[in-house]
Amino acid sequence: MRIKPSIAISENGFMFDPNSGESYTMNQLAREIIFLLKEGRSEEEIKGILTGKYDVDELTLEKNLIDFYAMLRHYDLCEEGGE
Amino acid sequence: MKGKPLHIAITGLNNTDNPGPGVPVIRGIRESGLDVRIIGLAYENLEPGIYMPGITDITYLIPYPSAGTRVFLNRILEIHDREKIDLIIPNFDAELYTFIKSEKLLKQQGIRTFLPSPEQFEERSKALLPAFGKKYGIKVPASKEIISTADLRDLEEEFDFPVMVKGRFYDAYPAWNKEQVAVHFHKISSKWGLPVIVQQFVKGTEVNVVALGDGTGRTVAAVSMRKQYITDKGKAWGGITIDDPRMTEITRDLIANTRWRGGMELEMIRTSSAEYYMIEINPRIPAWVYLAVGAGQNIPGALVQLAMGMEVPVMEHYTTGKMFIRYSWDLLGDIGQFEKITMTGELTAGAGDIPGQPPSPDLP
């Protein structure tokens, strides 16, 4: 999965989709994941980075990541592939 | 050597919560770099554009077209005698037909217009929109003309509620049952006449395009916008430019197929499955056109150039993420200005203070 190249993301976590005109605000963790996706990191790599950095068990993290990726798909902010 | 400025007459100075496009059109023209004298044409003596600084050079009151074509045109020609108008840009749906039908007469007097043909104007009307969609391969919601309450009889079989009830020129209300349709029918028909149009409601995001066709099928400019804040009258109070290639494609195809001449606004609904339904085609520049100017396509300026026979290159690009937000602002005037426009039917910018009179007291 990768973030669509047309999506504009600012350092403070504000995201703008120029195709739909929708804008989104992200919390710190969402921003971190989005930037990792922008860097071209795979979902597996992101999971590894986050479990190493935060006090979270793998199952909880995976469940939350699945939700988050589903939300990105729902809002049409990402495209598959690019890993 | 500096030539004579272009004398451009413009209507639609009602910059209210249901704004006419006159003021943003004038702003665009003034920012285009053209040397112009702007002659405002107002229907009411309290249209804000009459009093706004830096908008018109002079404003004249004119009668409504419903007063009769002869009365209306006589007043235009009377103003032309004094102002030597080069171009008129009408901005109201309700007056467009009169100007389109009078194009030849105005041209004989040396007044240019840049408007669609009577056929182009008629075939995109709300009542004929389904046939228009079929002819040009555009998705249009099902709709029906309502002439009397008898036409409402089979409505429940023909439509899934909710539906939109629309006036031929303005106003649109949602209705969730036949009784609500009947209430809106009476309200709209008493204001805008018949027919009233019932249109299938389409769920989705309202997106609009402002575009300019040169009459040969070429799209000179097109800017897409998504409404961010909509008033109770359904007007955009805030909007943002977007980059939606499909909307641009629909616009270019439509202008190419119809050979549209003049400004236009396409109102579409984008569904969650990325289908586009055309809900209205307005045959004039919309009130939010200044957003397009700010985004890099000066459509009013280009329209003036096309009308005057100048060469205008196609504008391909604009900035996405450019926003507009309307606001209300109390503009202070003087009773002398109001007196002048009311009693003489004209007001020159900066005029109207009564010599020798003390300043007006502040009203509570």
Contacts between the chains, C-beta under 8 A, distances in Angstrom:
chain1	res1	chain2	res2	distance
A	6	B	243	7.3
A	8	B	321	7.0
A	16	B	321	5.7
A	18	B	242	5.9
A	18	B	243	4.6
A	18	B	320	3.9
A	18	B	321	6.0
A	19	B	242	6.3
A	19	B	243	5.9
A	19	B	244	5.7
A	20	B	205	7.2
A	20	B	226	7.0
A	20	B	242	6.6
A	20	B	244	7.7
A	21	B	205	8.0
A	21	B	207	7.7
A	21	B	225	7.8
A	21	B	226	3.3
A	21	B	228	7.2
A	21	B	240	4.8
A	21	B	241	7.9
A	21	B	242	4.2
